[in-house]
């Protein structure tokens, strides 16, 4: 199978995840770029940030029109992660490939297990958020985004549910705002990075992701938030196990 076909397929799945779940695009894009298109971990992280930023902006518009974006909470959450994302992006280039892959796998597994816990269930009603908790969660997410090259949606959605107090659909829409901001800041911190990126392969990947995001938004309107969350958690856990085996192998 050609690199173009693989890139289009993987990009479509990435966009579908972002549109339906408000996250998971980068956690799927990074391993796809590494194992299907042959990118190094550092190059995959940089390319993933570009793909996820572009796709998130597209999906954000659709969710904003549907009224599922909580702009005030999302802005506070994203602002808290600006500095950590920039610092993490600069530090990432100094870490060995094996360390990045292993750290990515462990983080993905932890997020998947958290989403499968009963405490991570979808809220029926939104509750007032405590600014201090929002800031701490946002800062932690920003650091993860910078170091691992992920938009952070797979962590932002459960955090927006459990910490900020949003319902699942509002968390999905709001996470796209957080992802966009974090991705752009982390990408700026990587400017001038020595990692070589094949932009000819990234282009089709990003285009397919944008189209997939539209389908994902429609899918989110047909399937319950709890079901989407569980499906995503199991996929995320499988990816994490595969990458961890590769890192220690």
C-alpha positions as a LaTeX table, in Angstrom:
\begin{tabular}{lrrr}
\hline
Residue & $x$ (\AA) & $y$ (\AA) & $z$ (\AA) \\
\hline
Unk1 & 0.00 & 0.00 & 0.00 \\
Unk2 & 1.42 & 3.38 & $-1.00$ \\
Unk3 & 2.38 & 6.07 & 1.46 \\
Unk4 & $-0.30$ & 8.36 & $-0.04$ \\
Unk5 & $-3.11$ & 5.84 & 0.60 \\
Unk6 & $-1.85$ & 5.14 & 4.12 \\
Unk7 & $-1.64$ & 8.86 & 4.84 \\
Unk8 & $-5.18$ & 9.48 & 3.58 \\
Unk9 & $-6.59$ & 6.60 & 5.64 \\
Unk10 & $-4.77$ & 7.55 & 8.84 \\
Unk11 & $-5.67$ & 11.21 & 8.38 \\
Unk12 & $-9.33$ & 10.35 & 7.96 \\
Unk13 & $-9.35$ & 8.35 & 11.20 \\
Unk14 & $-7.55$ & 11.18 & 13.00 \\
Unk15 & $-10.13$ & 13.73 & 11.86 \\
Unk16 & $-13.02$ & 11.41 & 12.71 \\
Unk17 & $-11.72$ & 11.13 & 16.26 \\
Unk18 & $-11.28$ & 14.87 & 16.66 \\
Unk19 & $-14.70$ & 15.69 & 15.25 \\
Unk20 & $-16.57$ & 13.08 & 17.28 \\
Unk21 & $-14.63$ & 13.11 & 20.53 \\
Unk22 & $-12.90$ & 16.47 & 20.66 \\
Unk23 & $-9.61$ & 14.66 & 21.10 \\
Unk24 & $-7.60$ & 11.63 & 20.23 \\
Unk25 & $-6.44$ & 13.02 & 16.90 \\
Unk26 & $-2.85$ & 13.50 & 17.91 \\
Unk27 & $-2.66$ & 10.34 & 19.99 \\
Unk28 & $-3.63$ & 8.46 & 16.84 \\
Unk29 & $-1.71$ & 10.68 & 14.42 \\
Unk30 & 1.68 & 10.27 & 16.13 \\
Unk31 & 1.78 & 6.44 & 15.96 \\
Unk32 & 0.29 & 6.51 & 12.44 \\
Unk33 & 3.03 & 8.87 & 11.23 \\
Unk34 & 5.68 & 6.74 & 12.92 \\
Unk35 & 4.59 & 3.23 & 11.98 \\
Unk36 & 2.77 & 3.79 & 8.69 \\
Unk37 & 4.74 & 6.64 & 7.14 \\
Unk38 & 8.14 & 6.06 & 8.75 \\
Unk39 & 8.53 & 9.33 & 10.67 \\
Unk40 & 10.88 & 9.56 & 13.64 \\
Unk41 & 9.16 & 10.27 & 16.99 \\
Unk42 & 10.33 & 13.90 & 16.94 \\
Unk43 & 9.21 & 14.48 & 13.34 \\
Unk44 & 5.90 & 12.72 & 13.98 \\
Unk45 & 5.25 & 14.94 & 16.99 \\
Unk46 & 5.90 & 18.12 & 14.99 \\
Unk47 & 3.81 & 16.99 & 12.02 \\
Unk48 & 1.02 & 15.88 & 14.35 \\
Unk49 & 0.78 & 19.34 & 15.87 \\
Unk50 & 0.29 & 20.85 & 12.40 \\
Unk51 & $-2.37$ & 18.30 & 11.45 \\
Unk52 & $-4.23$ & 18.59 & 14.74 \\
Unk53 & $-4.16$ & 22.39 & 14.81 \\
Unk54 & $-5.62$ & 22.66 & 11.30 \\
Unk55 & $-8.24$ & 19.97 & 11.95 \\
Unk56 & $-9.21$ & 21.36 & 15.35 \\
Unk57 & $-9.94$ & 24.80 & 13.91 \\
Unk58 & $-12.26$ & 23.21 & 11.36 \\
Unk59 & $-14.06$ & 21.07 & 13.93 \\
Unk60 & $-14.24$ & 23.98 & 16.40 \\
Unk61 & $-16.32$ & 26.00 & 13.96 \\
Unk62 & $-18.91$ & 23.24 & 13.65 \\
Unk63 & $-19.15$ & 22.78 & 17.42 \\
Unk64 & $-19.37$ & 26.54 & 18.00 \\
Unk65 & $-22.36$ & 26.74 & 15.67 \\
Unk66 & $-23.95$ & 23.89 & 17.62 \\
Unk67 & $-23.44$ & 25.81 & 20.88 \\
Unk68 & $-21.26$ & 23.17 & 22.55 \\
Unk69 & $-18.20$ & 25.38 & 23.18 \\
Unk70 & $-17.84$ & 26.97 & 26.64 \\
Unk71 & $-15.56$ & 29.85 & 25.66 \\
Unk72 & $-14.80$ & 31.30 & 29.10 \\
Unk73 & $-13.81$ & 28.00 & 30.73 \\
Unk74 & $-11.93$ & 26.91 & 27.61 \\
Unk75 & $-9.98$ & 30.17 & 27.39 \\
Unk76 & $-8.90$ & 29.94 & 31.05 \\
Unk77 & $-7.93$ & 26.30 & 30.65 \\
Unk78 & $-5.92$ & 27.04 & 27.49 \\
Unk79 & $-4.25$ & 30.18 & 28.88 \\
Unk80 & $-2.91$ & 28.23 & 31.85 \\
Unk81 & $-1.12$ & 25.87 & 29.48 \\
Unk82 & 0.62 & 28.48 & 27.30 \\
Unk83 & 3.94 & 28.71 & 29.16 \\
Unk84 & 4.17 & 24.97 & 30.00 \\
Unk85 & 3.47 & 24.11 & 26.36 \\
Unk86 & 6.23 & 26.42 & 25.14 \\
Unk87 & 8.76 & 25.08 & 27.67 \\
Unk88 & 7.77 & 21.49 & 26.93 \\
Unk89 & 8.18 & 22.04 & 23.20 \\
Unk90 & 11.72 & 23.28 & 23.71 \\
Unk91 & 12.62 & 20.40 & 26.04 \\
Unk92 & 11.18 & 17.74 & 23.74 \\
Unk93 & 13.93 & 18.13 & 21.17 \\
Unk94 & 16.53 & 17.14 & 23.77 \\
Unk95 & 14.92 & 13.79 & 24.67 \\
Unk96 & 15.88 & 10.43 & 23.08 \\
Unk97 & 13.36 & 8.81 & 20.71 \\
Unk98 & 12.82 & 5.83 & 23.00 \\
Unk99 & 11.99 & 8.07 & 25.94 \\
Unk100 & 9.45 & 10.03 & 23.91 \\
Unk101 & 7.78 & 6.87 & 22.63 \\
Unk102 & 7.61 & 5.32 & 26.09 \\
Unk103 & 6.32 & 8.50 & 27.72 \\
Unk104 & 3.69 & 8.85 & 25.02 \\
Unk105 & 2.52 & 5.25 & 25.56 \\
Unk106 & 2.30 & 5.58 & 29.34 \\
Unk107 & 0.38 & 8.87 & 29.11 \\
Unk108 & $-2.07$ & 7.41 & 26.60 \\
Unk109 & $-2.66$ & 4.32 & 28.75 \\
Unk110 & $-3.28$ & 6.42 & 31.86 \\
Unk111 & $-5.80$ & 8.58 & 30.01 \\
Unk112 & $-7.61$ & 5.50 & 28.64 \\
Unk113 & $-7.90$ & 3.86 & 32.04 \\
Unk114 & $-9.16$ & 7.08 & 33.59 \\
Unk115 & $-11.89$ & 7.38 & 30.96 \\
Unk116 & $-13.03$ & 3.81 & 31.67 \\
Unk117 & $-13.43$ & 4.43 & 35.40 \\
Unk118 & $-16.98$ & 5.01 & 36.68 \\
Unk119 & $-15.88$ & 8.37 & 38.06 \\
Unk120 & $-15.21$ & 9.50 & 34.51 \\
Unk121 & $-18.83$ & 8.95 & 33.52 \\
Unk122 & $-20.67$ & 11.61 & 31.57 \\
Unk123 & $-22.24$ & 14.32 & 33.69 \\
Unk124 & $-25.98$ & 14.88 & 33.40 \\
Unk125 & $-25.66$ & 18.50 & 34.49 \\
Unk126 & $-22.87$ & 21.04 & 34.34 \\
Unk127 & $-21.50$ & 22.26 & 37.67 \\
Unk128 & $-19.57$ & 25.45 & 38.53 \\
Unk129 & $-15.82$ & 25.11 & 38.01 \\
Unk130 & $-13.19$ & 26.19 & 40.53 \\
Unk131 & $-10.69$ & 28.51 & 38.77 \\
Unk132 & $-7.73$ & 27.10 & 40.71 \\
Unk133 & $-8.44$ & 23.55 & 39.62 \\
Unk134 & $-8.98$ & 24.68 & 36.03 \\
Unk135 & $-5.62$ & 26.48 & 35.99 \\
Unk136 & $-3.73$ & 23.48 & 37.42 \\
Unk137 & $-5.31$ & 21.08 & 34.96 \\
Unk138 & $-4.65$ & 23.44 & 32.05 \\
Unk139 & $-0.99$ & 23.88 & 32.99 \\
Unk140 & $-0.46$ & 20.14 & 33.22 \\
Unk141 & $-2.08$ & 19.57 & 29.86 \\
Unk142 & 0.04 & 22.30 & 28.27 \\
Unk143 & 3.23 & 20.61 & 29.48 \\
Unk144 & 2.15 & 17.26 & 28.05 \\
Unk145 & 1.28 & 18.92 & 24.74 \\
Unk146 & 4.68 & 20.57 & 24.48 \\
Unk147 & 6.78 & 17.52 & 25.35 \\
Unk148 & 4.87 & 14.79 & 23.53 \\
Unk149 & 3.62 & 16.77 & 20.54 \\
Unk150 & $-0.05$ & 16.00 & 21.15 \\
Unk151 & $-2.95$ & 18.42 & 21.05 \\
Unk152 & $-4.06$ & 17.08 & 24.39 \\
Unk153 & $-7.70$ & 16.39 & 23.62 \\
Unk154 & $-7.52$ & 12.83 & 24.91 \\
Unk155 & $-6.60$ & 14.34 & 28.29 \\
Unk156 & $-8.57$ & 17.58 & 27.95 \\
Unk157 & $-11.97$ & 15.92 & 27.53 \\
Unk158 & $-11.89$ & 13.91 & 30.80 \\
Unk159 & $-10.35$ & 16.92 & 32.58 \\
Unk160 & $-13.08$ & 19.23 & 31.33 \\
Unk161 & $-15.67$ & 16.73 & 32.55 \\
Unk162 & $-14.18$ & 15.85 & 35.94 \\
Unk163 & $-12.31$ & 19.08 & 36.82 \\
Unk164 & $-14.17$ & 21.86 & 35.03 \\
Unk165 & $-17.59$ & 20.24 & 35.43 \\
Unk166 & $-18.80$ & 20.19 & 31.82 \\
Unk167 & $-21.09$ & 17.63 & 30.26 \\
Unk168 & $-19.52$ & 15.35 & 27.66 \\
Unk169 & $-20.75$ & 17.17 & 24.56 \\
Unk170 & $-19.68$ & 20.57 & 25.94 \\
Unk171 & $-16.32$ & 19.08 & 26.93 \\
Unk172 & $-15.84$ & 17.79 & 23.38 \\
Unk173 & $-16.53$ & 21.18 & 21.83 \\
Unk174 & $-14.52$ & 23.14 & 24.41 \\
Unk175 & $-11.54$ & 20.81 & 24.15 \\
Unk176 & $-11.13$ & 21.80 & 20.49 \\
Unk177 & $-10.44$ & 25.38 & 21.59 \\
Unk178 & $-7.84$ & 24.12 & 24.07 \\
Unk179 & $-6.27$ & 21.81 & 21.47 \\
Unk180 & $-5.95$ & 24.59 & 18.91 \\
Unk181 & $-4.22$ & 26.98 & 21.32 \\
Unk182 & $-1.89$ & 24.36 & 22.82 \\
Unk183 & $-0.91$ & 22.96 & 19.43 \\
Unk184 & $-0.02$ & 26.35 & 17.98 \\
Unk185 & 2.06 & 27.32 & 21.03 \\
Unk186 & 3.92 & 23.99 & 21.11 \\
Unk187 & 4.51 & 24.20 & 17.36 \\
Unk188 & 5.97 & 27.69 & 17.70 \\
Unk189 & 8.33 & 26.40 & 20.39 \\
Unk190 & 9.53 & 23.76 & 17.94 \\
Unk191 & 10.36 & 26.31 & 15.23 \\
Unk192 & 13.86 & 25.69 & 13.95 \\
Unk193 & 13.85 & 22.12 & 15.21 \\
Unk194 & 16.36 & 19.82 & 13.58 \\
Unk195 & 13.72 & 17.11 & 13.10 \\
Unk196 & 13.19 & 16.46 & 9.38 \\
Unk197 & 9.52 & 16.42 & 8.37 \\
Unk198 & 8.22 & 15.12 & 5.02 \\
Unk199 & 5.63 & 17.80 & 4.35 \\
Unk200 & 4.59 & 16.14 & 1.07 \\
Unk201 & 3.27 & 13.24 & 3.16 \\
Unk202 & 1.75 & 15.49 & 5.82 \\
Unk203 & $-0.34$ & 17.46 & 3.30 \\
Unk204 & $-2.67$ & 14.59 & 2.24 \\
Unk205 & $-2.80$ & 13.42 & 5.87 \\
Unk206 & $-4.02$ & 16.84 & 7.01 \\
Unk207 & $-6.52$ & 17.18 & 4.17 \\
Unk208 & $-8.09$ & 13.79 & 4.97 \\
Unk209 & $-8.20$ & 14.73 & 8.66 \\
Unk210 & $-10.17$ & 17.91 & 7.92 \\
Unk211 & $-12.74$ & 15.94 & 5.91 \\
Unk212 & $-12.91$ & 13.27 & 8.62 \\
Unk213 & $-13.63$ & 15.92 & 11.25 \\
Unk214 & $-16.90$ & 16.85 & 9.52 \\
Unk215 & $-18.03$ & 13.22 & 9.55 \\
Unk216 & $-16.98$ & 12.95 & 13.19 \\
Unk217 & $-19.17$ & 15.89 & 14.16 \\
Unk218 & $-22.20$ & 14.21 & 12.57 \\
Unk219 & $-21.33$ & 10.93 & 14.29 \\
Unk220 & $-21.24$ & 12.68 & 17.67 \\
Unk221 & $-24.84$ & 13.74 & 17.17 \\
Unk222 & $-26.02$ & 10.17 & 16.62 \\
Unk223 & $-24.18$ & 8.23 & 19.35 \\
Unk224 & $-24.26$ & 8.90 & 23.09 \\
Unk225 & $-21.29$ & 10.63 & 24.68 \\
Unk226 & $-20.70$ & 7.72 & 27.05 \\
Unk227 & $-20.49$ & 5.22 & 24.19 \\
Unk228 & $-18.09$ & 7.43 & 22.26 \\
Unk229 & $-15.92$ & 7.82 & 25.34 \\
Unk230 & $-15.71$ & 4.06 & 25.98 \\
Unk231 & $-14.90$ & 3.21 & 22.36 \\
Unk232 & $-12.19$ & 5.84 & 22.26 \\
Unk233 & $-10.73$ & 4.62 & 25.57 \\
Unk234 & $-10.37$ & 1.05 & 24.29 \\
Unk235 & $-8.73$ & 2.20 & 21.04 \\
Unk236 & $-6.40$ & 4.45 & 23.00 \\
Unk237 & $-5.43$ & 1.61 & 25.33 \\
Unk238 & $-4.60$ & $-0.68$ & 22.39 \\
Unk239 & $-2.38$ & 2.00 & 20.81 \\
Unk240 & $-0.63$ & 2.57 & 24.13 \\
Unk241 & 0.16 & $-1.13$ & 24.62 \\
Unk242 & 1.58 & $-1.40$ & 21.10 \\
Unk243 & 3.80 & 1.66 & 21.50 \\
Unk244 & 5.02 & 0.63 & 24.95 \\
Unk245 & 6.00 & $-2.78$ & 23.58 \\
Unk246 & 7.93 & $-1.05$ & 20.80 \\
Unk247 & 9.68 & 1.30 & 23.23 \\
Unk248 & 10.93 & $-1.47$ & 25.51 \\
Unk249 & 11.52 & $-4.02$ & 22.75 \\
\hline
\end{tabular}
